[in-house]
Amino acid sequence: MSKFGKNEMTRRDFVKTASTALAVTAVSGIVPTFAIGGTAKVKVGVLLPFTGTYAMLGTHILAAMKLRIAQNGDKLGGREVEFIVIDSEADVSKSTQHTNKLIKKEAVDFLVGPVHSGIGMNMARMVKGKKVIMIVPNAGANQITGEFCAPNIFRTSFSSWQTAYPAGDAMLKAGHKKVALMYFNYAFGKQTAAAFKESFIPGGGEIVADMPTPFPKGEFQSYFTKVAALKPDAVFTFYSGGVAIKFMKDYAAAGFQGKIPLWGTFLTEGTSHKAGSASEGILTTLHYSSELENATNVKFKKDFKGATGDEADVFAIQGFDTGSLMIQGMDAVKGDTGATEALTKAMNSSKIDSPRGMFSFSKANHPIQDIYLREVKGGLNKVVGVAAKALEDPAIGCKA
Ligand code: BEZ
């Protein structure tokens, strides 16, 4: 490890480095803009879940972000990288303490996280307008790039509106007029249901049951009793991670599979092979499918499998693209994390060659991207259409 490996410079180191920089200036006439920062590692703070129902999501995001940085010689803007990783446990009540540890005690340059929207809103509130650059590699709460938007807050994933709004139209086109809703009862689930209704109801659809279920529990029997009694044309959902697998299995065991079509956004993502035949036929609207045939995706799937032994999924590609975003920004300022304005401007204008397809960022630092319609066939999320092309989140409340 280099002597500055932990960002702890002794006074002697400081004086030595500063006088070396001055000597370089005197000899070459070139003014080093960040002689001291340039020798230190870039600090990347990570707040993701590694336990609980979202454990797989956090694990894939971190592994793929590290993979992307490894492909760049383990460097950002020519500087080595130090990761400081905290398990969020998807617990909102611990998120203030965790975020403070990373931004105050560790003074990280980049803050990457979280998965859970409740934590994401808290973190965004805490870092808005600060020097640290936050990159959200999952949490979809609209407010993160809406009312909390700021030049130093980026998202490489999606918003609840962006993934669920196209589903309303898609379900109407599939002939489903009476739909029951089931979703985790917290910000992201509630916003998913609201965005779905925004396109579904004006298009002539009717919500016959609106059933939020407690997070992170996976007890569905009483809700299924209602579904059986109401016999809707279809059910639309938001579940993810371990509970999504249980949901699909319970839905099939209740006798609904093949009878009451099951739709969602994230339901089958990274989970379809684990749910086995219970996932067959489920339709979802999302910004990625492992079955996309672009060259970046083909290579990414192979590299990710080689690095982790796991199949790629949307969470992994969001981590990968977070790495790409940091690389592009840090290259533009040659590793000078002190040049915050130039760095965030370069990040905003970057074009990301993502496994989901190329994308750019809106003024609110949010991806403008295609939303695919996918159907599980043979355990795979096959692309059966594009539900919305180059969809931009409306970023309601963003004044940036
Ligand atoms: C969220 O809380 O924003 C979220 C969690 C898991 C999957 C998708 C979204």
Residues whose N, C-alpha, C, O or C-beta is under 5 A from the ligand:
A	BS01	BEZ	V115 H116 S117 N138 A139 G140 A141 F188 S240 F266
